[in-house]
């Protein structure tokens, strides 16, 4: 019997759920789907310039595992770019580091501990046009235009 997969820890969620080529209609049947842990590996290693060891520590997995996740993510990104296919970011076996929010007024991302249950105001602009990215990416919030 194989052992259970360790949940990958994410510090941040993406603001967008994907991309598509400008000249094409959205075709989600042929879209390349990147899992959230693959997005996190790309973000940590390419955007934040962390080493594989540092990224593995932040994600709570071993270095060979994070290397494998990173290679899969790069291949999916390259396939999407070269073949001109839509690109979606969703799914995966993850655990979130707090609850993540996005302000539709000022495009500010912020997070709060999981103990707070009510929808907060934006710390940047004070707006109440807040979307829970945690709910949006894990279940689909059905409120924002990303999930409709």
MODELLER restraints for C-alpha pairs under 7 A, 6 or more apart:
rsr = mdl.restraints
at = mdl.atoms
rsr.add(forms.Gaussian(group=physical.xy_distance, feature=features.Distance(at['CA:7:A'], at['CA:93:A']), mean=5.48, stdev=0.5))
rsr.add(forms.Gaussian(group=physical.xy_distance, feature=features.Distance(at['CA:7:A'], at['CA:94:A']), mean=4.88, stdev=0.5))
rsr.add(forms.Gaussian(group=physical.xy_distance, feature=features.Distance(at['CA:7:A'], at['CA:95:A']), mean=5.99, stdev=0.5))
rsr.add(forms.Gaussian(group=physical.xy_distance, feature=features.Distance(at['CA:8:A'], at['CA:37:A']), mean=6.38, stdev=0.5))
rsr.add(forms.Gaussian(group=physical.xy_distance, feature=features.Distance(at['CA:8:A'], at['CA:59:A']), mean=5.29, stdev=0.5))
rsr.add(forms.Gaussian(group=physical.xy_distance, feature=features.Distance(at['CA:8:A'], at['CA:60:A']), mean=5.98, stdev=0.5))
rsr.add(forms.Gaussian(group=physical.xy_distance, feature=features.Distance(at['CA:8:A'], at['CA:61:A']), mean=6.71, stdev=0.5))
rsr.add(forms.Gaussian(group=physical.xy_distance, feature=features.Distance(at['CA:8:A'], at['CA:93:A']), mean=6.49, stdev=0.5))
rsr.add(forms.Gaussian(group=physical.xy_distance, feature=features.Distance(at['CA:8:A'], at['CA:94:A']), mean=4.64, stdev=0.5))
rsr.add(forms.Gaussian(group=physical.xy_distance, feature=features.Distance(at['CA:8:A'], at['CA:95:A']), mean=6.03, stdev=0.5))
rsr.add(forms.Gaussian(group=physical.xy_distance, feature=features.Distance(at['CA:9:A'], at['CA:59:A']), mean=4.57, stdev=0.5))
rsr.add(forms.Gaussian(group=physical.xy_distance, feature=features.Distance(at['CA:9:A'], at['CA:60:A']), mean=6.03, stdev=0.5))
rsr.add(forms.Gaussian(group=physical.xy_distance, feature=features.Distance(at['CA:9:A'], at['CA:94:A']), mean=5.82, stdev=0.5))
rsr.add(forms.Gaussian(group=physical.xy_distance, feature=features.Distance(at['CA:9:A'], at['CA:95:A']), mean=4.98, stdev=0.5))
rsr.add(forms.Gaussian(group=physical.xy_distance, feature=features.Distance(at['CA:9:A'], at['CA:96:A']), mean=5.79, stdev=0.5))
rsr.add(forms.Gaussian(group=physical.xy_distance, feature=features.Distance(at['CA:9:A'], at['CA:97:A']), mean=6.67, stdev=0.5))
rsr.add(forms.Gaussian(group=physical.xy_distance, feature=features.Distance(at['CA:10:A'], at['CA:40:A']), mean=6.47, stdev=0.5))
rsr.add(forms.Gaussian(group=physical.xy_distance, feature=features.Distance(at['CA:10:A'], at['CA:59:A']), mean=6.29, stdev=0.5))
rsr.add(forms.Gaussian(group=physical.xy_distance, feature=features.Distance(at['CA:10:A'], at['CA:94:A']), mean=6.90, stdev=0.5))
rsr.add(forms.Gaussian(group=physical.xy_distance, feature=features.Distance(at['CA:10:A'], at['CA:95:A']), mean=6.39, stdev=0.5))
rsr.add(forms.Gaussian(group=physical.xy_distance, feature=features.Distance(at['CA:10:A'], at['CA:96:A']), mean=5.17, stdev=0.5))
rsr.add(forms.Gaussian(group=physical.xy_distance, feature=features.Distance(at['CA:10:A'], at['CA:97:A']), mean=6.02, stdev=0.5))
rsr.add(forms.Gaussian(group=physical.xy_distance, feature=features.Distance(at['CA:11:A'], at['CA:96:A']), mean=6.64, stdev=0.5))
rsr.add(forms.Gaussian(group=physical.xy_distance, feature=features.Distance(at['CA:11:A'], at['CA:97:A']), mean=5.37, stdev=0.5))
rsr.add(forms.Gaussian(group=physical.xy_distance, feature=features.Distance(at['CA:13:A'], at['CA:133:A']), mean=6.89, stdev=0.5))
rsr.add(forms.Gaussian(group=physical.xy_distance, feature=features.Distance(at['CA:17:A'], at['CA:88:A']), mean=5.75, stdev=0.5))
rsr.add(forms.Gaussian(group=physical.xy_distance, feature=features.Distance(at['CA:17:A'], at['CA:89:A']), mean=5.13, stdev=0.5))
rsr.add(forms.Gaussian(group=physical.xy_distance, feature=features.Distance(at['CA:17:A'], at['CA:90:A']), mean=6.94, stdev=0.5))
rsr.add(forms.Gaussian(group=physical.xy_distance, feature=features.Distance(at['CA:17:A'], at['CA:146:A']), mean=6.54, stdev=0.5))
rsr.add(forms.Gaussian(group=physical.xy_distance, feature=features.Distance(at['CA:18:A'], at['CA:87:A']), mean=5.14, stdev=0.5))
rsr.add(forms.Gaussian(group=physical.xy_distance, feature=features.Distance(at['CA:18:A'], at['CA:88:A']), mean=4.14, stdev=0.5))
rsr.add(forms.Gaussian(group=physical.xy_distance, feature=features.Distance(at['CA:18:A'], at['CA:89:A']), mean=5.47, stdev=0.5))
rsr.add(forms.Gaussian(group=physical.xy_distance, feature=features.Distance(at['CA:19:A'], at['CA:86:A']), mean=5.87, stdev=0.5))
rsr.add(forms.Gaussian(group=physical.xy_distance, feature=features.Distance(at['CA:19:A'], at['CA:87:A']), mean=5.07, stdev=0.5))
rsr.add(forms.Gaussian(group=physical.xy_distance, feature=features.Distance(at['CA:19:A'], at['CA:88:A']), mean=6.59, stdev=0.5))
rsr.add(forms.Gaussian(group=physical.xy_distance, feature=features.Distance(at['CA:20:A'], at['CA:26:A']), mean=6.57, stdev=0.5))
rsr.add(forms.Gaussian(group=physical.xy_distance, feature=features.Distance(at['CA:20:A'], at['CA:85:A']), mean=6.65, stdev=0.5))
rsr.add(forms.Gaussian(group=physical.xy_distance, feature=features.Distance(at['CA:20:A'], at['CA:86:A']), mean=4.20, stdev=0.5))
rsr.add(forms.Gaussian(group=physical.xy_distance, feature=features.Distance(at['CA:20:A'], at['CA:87:A']), mean=6.02, stdev=0.5))
rsr.add(forms.Gaussian(group=physical.xy_distance, feature=features.Distance(at['CA:21:A'], at['CA:84:A']), mean=6.18, stdev=0.5))
rsr.add(forms.Gaussian(group=physical.xy_distance, feature=features.Distance(at['CA:21:A'], at['CA:85:A']), mean=6.86, stdev=0.5))
rsr.add(forms.Gaussian(group=physical.xy_distance, feature=features.Distance(at['CA:21:A'], at['CA:86:A']), mean=6.48, stdev=0.5))
rsr.add(forms.Gaussian(group=physical.xy_distance, feature=features.Distance(at['CA:26:A'], at['CA:86:A']), mean=6.69, stdev=0.5))
rsr.add(forms.Gaussian(group=physical.xy_distance, feature=features.Distance(at['CA:27:A'], at['CA:86:A']), mean=6.54, stdev=0.5))
rsr.add(forms.Gaussian(group=physical.xy_distance, feature=features.Distance(at['CA:28:A'], at['CA:86:A']), mean=6.78, stdev=0.5))
rsr.add(forms.Gaussian(group=physical.xy_distance, feature=features.Distance(at['CA:30:A'], at['CA:85:A']), mean=6.82, stdev=0.5))
rsr.add(forms.Gaussian(group=physical.xy_distance, feature=features.Distance(at['CA:31:A'], at['CA:85:A']), mean=5.65, stdev=0.5))
rsr.add(forms.Gaussian(group=physical.xy_distance, feature=features.Distance(at['CA:31:A'], at['CA:86:A']), mean=4.57, stdev=0.5))
rsr.add(forms.Gaussian(group=physical.xy_distance, feature=features.Distance(at['CA:31:A'], at['CA:87:A']), mean=5.45, stdev=0.5))
rsr.add(forms.Gaussian(group=physical.xy_distance, feature=features.Distance(at['CA:31:A'], at['CA:88:A']), mean=6.67, stdev=0.5))
rsr.add(forms.Gaussian(group=physical.xy_distance, feature=features.Distance(at['CA:32:A'], at['CA:76:A']), mean=6.42, stdev=0.5))
rsr.add(forms.Gaussian(group=physical.xy_distance, feature=features.Distance(at['CA:32:A'], at['CA:80:A']), mean=6.13, stdev=0.5))
rsr.add(forms.Gaussian(group=physical.xy_distance, feature=features.Distance(at['CA:32:A'], at['CA:85:A']), mean=6.73, stdev=0.5))
rsr.add(forms.Gaussian(group=physical.xy_distance, feature=features.Distance(at['CA:32:A'], at['CA:86:A']), mean=6.23, stdev=0.5))
rsr.add(forms.Gaussian(group=physical.xy_distance, feature=features.Distance(at['CA:32:A'], at['CA:87:A']), mean=4.89, stdev=0.5))
rsr.add(forms.Gaussian(group=physical.xy_distance, feature=features.Distance(at['CA:32:A'], at['CA:88:A']), mean=6.17, stdev=0.5))
rsr.add(forms.Gaussian(group=physical.xy_distance, feature=features.Distance(at['CA:33:A'], at['CA:87:A']), mean=6.02, stdev=0.5))
rsr.add(forms.Gaussian(group=physical.xy_distance, feature=features.Distance(at['CA:33:A'], at['CA:88:A']), mean=4.76, stdev=0.5))
rsr.add(forms.Gaussian(group=physical.xy_distance, feature=features.Distance(at['CA:33:A'], at['CA:89:A']), mean=5.84, stdev=0.5))
rsr.add(forms.Gaussian(group=physical.xy_distance, feature=features.Distance(at['CA:33:A'], at['CA:90:A']), mean=6.89, stdev=0.5))
rsr.add(forms.Gaussian(group=physical.xy_distance, feature=features.Distance(at['CA:34:A'], at['CA:73:A']), mean=6.52, stdev=0.5))
rsr.add(forms.Gaussian(group=physical.xy_distance, feature=features.Distance(at['CA:34:A'], at['CA:76:A']), mean=6.72, stdev=0.5))
rsr.add(forms.Gaussian(group=physical.xy_distance, feature=features.Distance(at['CA:34:A'], at['CA:88:A']), mean=6.03, stdev=0.5))
rsr.add(forms.Gaussian(group=physical.xy_distance, feature=features.Distance(at['CA:34:A'], at['CA:89:A']), mean=4.81, stdev=0.5))
rsr.add(forms.Gaussian(group=physical.xy_distance, feature=features.Distance(at['CA:34:A'], at['CA:90:A']), mean=6.37, stdev=0.5))
rsr.add(forms.Gaussian(group=physical.xy_distance, feature=features.Distance(at['CA:35:A'], at['CA:89:A']), mean=5.70, stdev=0.5))
rsr.add(forms.Gaussian(group=physical.xy_distance, feature=features.Distance(at['CA:35:A'], at['CA:90:A']), mean=5.12, stdev=0.5))
rsr.add(forms.Gaussian(group=physical.xy_distance, feature=features.Distance(at['CA:35:A'], at['CA:91:A']), mean=5.11, stdev=0.5))
rsr.add(forms.Gaussian(group=physical.xy_distance, feature=features.Distance(at['CA:35:A'], at['CA:92:A']), mean=5.04, stdev=0.5))
rsr.add(forms.Gaussian(group=physical.xy_distance, feature=features.Distance(at['CA:36:A'], at['CA:89:A']), mean=6.23, stdev=0.5))
rsr.add(forms.Gaussian(group=physical.xy_distance, feature=features.Distance(at['CA:36:A'], at['CA:90:A']), mean=5.65, stdev=0.5))
rsr.add(forms.Gaussian(group=physical.xy_distance, feature=features.Distance(at['CA:36:A'], at['CA:91:A']), mean=5.92, stdev=0.5))
rsr.add(forms.Gaussian(group=physical.xy_distance, feature=features.Distance(at['CA:36:A'], at['CA:92:A']), mean=5.68, stdev=0.5))
rsr.add(forms.Gaussian(group=physical.xy_distance, feature=features.Distance(at['CA:37:A'], at['CA:92:A']), mean=6.41, stdev=0.5))
rsr.add(forms.Gaussian(group=physical.xy_distance, feature=features.Distance(at['CA:37:A'], at['CA:94:A']), mean=6.76, stdev=0.5))
rsr.add(forms.Gaussian(group=physical.xy_distance, feature=features.Distance(at['CA:38:A'], at['CA:69:A']), mean=5.58, stdev=0.5))
rsr.add(forms.Gaussian(group=physical.xy_distance, feature=features.Distance(at['CA:38:A'], at['CA:70:A']), mean=6.07, stdev=0.5))
rsr.add(forms.Gaussian(group=physical.xy_distance, feature=features.Distance(at['CA:38:A'], at['CA:73:A']), mean=5.10, stdev=0.5))
rsr.add(forms.Gaussian(group=physical.xy_distance, feature=features.Distance(at['CA:39:A'], at['CA:73:A']), mean=6.94, stdev=0.5))
rsr.add(forms.Gaussian(group=physical.xy_distance, feature=features.Distance(at['CA:41:A'], at['CA:55:A']), mean=6.93, stdev=0.5))
rsr.add(forms.Gaussian(group=physical.xy_distance, feature=features.Distance(at['CA:41:A'], at['CA:66:A']), mean=6.84, stdev=0.5))
rsr.add(forms.Gaussian(group=physical.xy_distance, feature=features.Distance(at['CA:41:A'], at['CA:69:A']), mean=6.82, stdev=0.5))
rsr.add(forms.Gaussian(group=physical.xy_distance, feature=features.Distance(at['CA:41:A'], at['CA:70:A']), mean=5.46, stdev=0.5))
rsr.add(forms.Gaussian(group=physical.xy_distance, feature=features.Distance(at['CA:42:A'], at['CA:70:A']), mean=6.28, stdev=0.5))
rsr.add(forms.Gaussian(group=physical.xy_distance, feature=features.Distance(at['CA:42:A'], at['CA:73:A']), mean=6.99, stdev=0.5))
rsr.add(forms.Gaussian(group=physical.xy_distance, feature=features.Distance(at['CA:44:A'], at['CA:50:A']), mean=5.81, stdev=0.5))
rsr.add(forms.Gaussian(group=physical.xy_distance, feature=features.Distance(at['CA:44:A'], at['CA:55:A']), mean=5.96, stdev=0.5))
rsr.add(forms.Gaussian(group=physical.xy_distance, feature=features.Distance(at['CA:45:A'], at['CA:51:A']), mean=6.21, stdev=0.5))
rsr.add(forms.Gaussian(group=physical.xy_distance, feature=features.Distance(at['CA:45:A'], at['CA:52:A']), mean=6.92, stdev=0.5))
rsr.add(forms.Gaussian(group=physical.xy_distance, feature=features.Distance(at['CA:45:A'], at['CA:55:A']), mean=6.69, stdev=0.5))
rsr.add(forms.Gaussian(group=physical.xy_distance, feature=features.Distance(at['CA:52:A'], at['CA:63:A']), mean=6.06, stdev=0.5))
rsr.add(forms.Gaussian(group=physical.xy_distance, feature=features.Distance(at['CA:52:A'], at['CA:66:A']), mean=6.77, stdev=0.5))
rsr.add(forms.Gaussian(group=physical.xy_distance, feature=features.Distance(at['CA:52:A'], at['CA:67:A']), mean=6.65, stdev=0.5))
rsr.add(forms.Gaussian(group=physical.xy_distance, feature=features.Distance(at['CA:53:A'], at['CA:63:A']), mean=5.48, stdev=0.5))
rsr.add(forms.Gaussian(group=physical.xy_distance, feature=features.Distance(at['CA:56:A'], at['CA:62:A']), mean=5.57, stdev=0.5))
rsr.add(forms.Gaussian(group=physical.xy_distance, feature=features.Distance(at['CA:56:A'], at['CA:63:A']), mean=5.24, stdev=0.5))
rsr.add(forms.Gaussian(group=physical.xy_distance, feature=features.Distance(at['CA:56:A'], at['CA:66:A']), mean=5.55, stdev=0.5))
rsr.add(forms.Gaussian(group=physical.xy_distance, feature=features.Distance(at['CA:80:A'], at['CA:86:A']), mean=6.48, stdev=0.5))
rsr.add(forms.Gaussian(group=physical.xy_distance, feature=features.Distance(at['CA:80:A'], at['CA:87:A']), mean=6.17, stdev=0.5))
rsr.add(forms.Gaussian(group=physical.xy_distance, feature=features.Distance(at['CA:90:A'], at['CA:137:A']), mean=6.40, stdev=0.5))
rsr.add(forms.Gaussian(group=physical.xy_distance, feature=features.Distance(at['CA:91:A'], at['CA:138:A']), mean=6.95, stdev=0.5))
rsr.add(forms.Gaussian(group=physical.xy_distance, feature=features.Distance(at['CA:98:A'], at['CA:111:A']), mean=6.31, stdev=0.5))
rsr.add(forms.Gaussian(group=physical.xy_distance, feature=features.Distance(at['CA:98:A'], at['CA:112:A']), mean=5.64, stdev=0.5))
rsr.add(forms.Gaussian(group=physical.xy_distance, feature=features.Distance(at['CA:98:A'], at['CA:113:A']), mean=4.59, stdev=0.5))
rsr.add(forms.Gaussian(group=physical.xy_distance, feature=features.Distance(at['CA:98:A'], at['CA:114:A']), mean=5.03, stdev=0.5))
rsr.add(forms.Gaussian(group=physical.xy_distance, feature=features.Distance(at['CA:99:A'], at['CA:111:A']), mean=5.39, stdev=0.5))
rsr.add(forms.Gaussian(group=physical.xy_distance, feature=features.Distance(at['CA:99:A'], at['CA:112:A']), mean=5.31, stdev=0.5))
rsr.add(forms.Gaussian(group=physical.xy_distance, feature=features.Distance(at['CA:99:A'], at['CA:113:A']), mean=6.06, stdev=0.5))
rsr.add(forms.Gaussian(group=physical.xy_distance, feature=features.Distance(at['CA:99:A'], at['CA:114:A']), mean=5.60, stdev=0.5))
rsr.add(forms.Gaussian(group=physical.xy_distance, feature=features.Distance(at['CA:99:A'], at['CA:134:A']), mean=5.77, stdev=0.5))
rsr.add(forms.Gaussian(group=physical.xy_distance, feature=features.Distance(at['CA:100:A'], at['CA:110:A']), mean=5.91, stdev=0.5))
rsr.add(forms.Gaussian(group=physical.xy_distance, feature=features.Distance(at['CA:100:A'], at['CA:111:A']), mean=4.22, stdev=0.5))
rsr.add(forms.Gaussian(group=physical.xy_distance, feature=features.Distance(at['CA:100:A'], at['CA:112:A']), mean=6.56, stdev=0.5))
rsr.add(forms.Gaussian(group=physical.xy_distance, feature=features.Distance(at['CA:100:A'], at['CA:132:A']), mean=6.03, stdev=0.5))
rsr.add(forms.Gaussian(group=physical.xy_distance, feature=features.Distance(at['CA:100:A'], at['CA:133:A']), mean=5.32, stdev=0.5))
rsr.add(forms.Gaussian(group=physical.xy_distance, feature=features.Distance(at['CA:100:A'], at['CA:134:A']), mean=5.36, stdev=0.5))
rsr.add(forms.Gaussian(group=physical.xy_distance, feature=features.Distance(at['CA:101:A'], at['CA:109:A']), mean=5.79, stdev=0.5))
rsr.add(forms.Gaussian(group=physical.xy_distance, feature=features.Distance(at['CA:101:A'], at['CA:110:A']), mean=5.38, stdev=0.5))
rsr.add(forms.Gaussian(group=physical.xy_distance, feature=features.Distance(at['CA:101:A'], at['CA:111:A']), mean=5.77, stdev=0.5))
rsr.add(forms.Gaussian(group=physical.xy_distance, feature=features.Distance(at['CA:101:A'], at['CA:130:A']), mean=6.53, stdev=0.5))
rsr.add(forms.Gaussian(group=physical.xy_distance, feature=features.Distance(at['CA:101:A'], at['CA:131:A']), mean=5.59, stdev=0.5))
rsr.add(forms.Gaussian(group=physical.xy_distance, feature=features.Distance(at['CA:101:A'], at['CA:132:A']), mean=4.53, stdev=0.5))
rsr.add(forms.Gaussian(group=physical.xy_distance, feature=features.Distance(at['CA:101:A'], at['CA:133:A']), mean=5.11, stdev=0.5))
rsr.add(forms.Gaussian(group=physical.xy_distance, feature=features.Distance(at['CA:102:A'], at['CA:108:A']), mean=5.81, stdev=0.5))
rsr.add(forms.Gaussian(group=physical.xy_distance, feature=features.Distance(at['CA:102:A'], at['CA:109:A']), mean=4.62, stdev=0.5))
rsr.add(forms.Gaussian(group=physical.xy_distance, feature=features.Distance(at['CA:102:A'], at['CA:110:A']), mean=6.53, stdev=0.5))
rsr.add(forms.Gaussian(group=physical.xy_distance, feature=features.Distance(at['CA:102:A'], at['CA:130:A']), mean=5.68, stdev=0.5))
rsr.add(forms.Gaussian(group=physical.xy_distance, feature=features.Distance(at['CA:102:A'], at['CA:131:A']), mean=5.25, stdev=0.5))
rsr.add(forms.Gaussian(group=physical.xy_distance, feature=features.Distance(at['CA:102:A'], at['CA:132:A']), mean=6.51, stdev=0.5))
rsr.add(forms.Gaussian(group=physical.xy_distance, feature=features.Distance(at['CA:102:A'], at['CA:133:A']), mean=6.42, stdev=0.5))
rsr.add(forms.Gaussian(group=physical.xy_distance, feature=features.Distance(at['CA:103:A'], at['CA:109:A']), mean=6.58, stdev=0.5))
rsr.add(forms.Gaussian(group=physical.xy_distance, feature=features.Distance(at['CA:103:A'], at['CA:122:A']), mean=6.21, stdev=0.5))
rsr.add(forms.Gaussian(group=physical.xy_distance, feature=features.Distance(at['CA:103:A'], at['CA:129:A']), mean=5.83, stdev=0.5))
rsr.add(forms.Gaussian(group=physical.xy_distance, feature=features.Distance(at['CA:103:A'], at['CA:130:A']), mean=4.64, stdev=0.5))
rsr.add(forms.Gaussian(group=physical.xy_distance, feature=features.Distance(at['CA:103:A'], at['CA:131:A']), mean=6.46, stdev=0.5))
rsr.add(forms.Gaussian(group=physical.xy_distance, feature=features.Distance(at['CA:104:A'], at['CA:129:A']), mean=5.61, stdev=0.5))
rsr.add(forms.Gaussian(group=physical.xy_distance, feature=features.Distance(at['CA:104:A'], at['CA:130:A']), mean=6.22, stdev=0.5))
rsr.add(forms.Gaussian(group=physical.xy_distance, feature=features.Distance(at['CA:105:A'], at['CA:127:A']), mean=6.75, stdev=0.5))
rsr.add(forms.Gaussian(group=physical.xy_distance, feature=features.Distance(at['CA:105:A'], at['CA:129:A']), mean=6.44, stdev=0.5))
rsr.add(forms.Gaussian(group=physical.xy_distance, feature=features.Distance(at['CA:106:A'], at['CA:125:A']), mean=6.84, stdev=0.5))
rsr.add(forms.Gaussian(group=physical.xy_distance, feature=features.Distance(at['CA:108:A'], at['CA:124:A']), mean=6.99, stdev=0.5))
rsr.add(forms.Gaussian(group=physical.xy_distance, feature=features.Distance(at['CA:121:A'], at['CA:127:A']), mean=5.63, stdev=0.5))
rsr.add(forms.Gaussian(group=physical.xy_distance, feature=features.Distance(at['CA:121:A'], at['CA:128:A']), mean=5.06, stdev=0.5))
rsr.add(forms.Gaussian(group=physical.xy_distance, feature=features.Distance(at['CA:122:A'], at['CA:128:A']), mean=6.57, stdev=0.5))
rsr.add(forms.Gaussian(group=physical.xy_distance, feature=features.Distance(at['CA:135:A'], at['CA:141:A']), mean=5.73, stdev=0.5))
rsr.add(forms.Gaussian(group=physical.xy_distance, feature=features.Distance(at['CA:140:A'], at['CA:147:A']), mean=5.65, stdev=0.5))
rsr.add(forms.Gaussian(group=physical.xy_distance, feature=features.Distance(at['CA:141:A'], at['CA:147:A']), mean=6.33, stdev=0.5))
rsr.add(forms.Gaussian(group=physical.xy_distance, feature=features.Distance(at['CA:142:A'], at['CA:148:A']), mean=5.66, stdev=0.5))
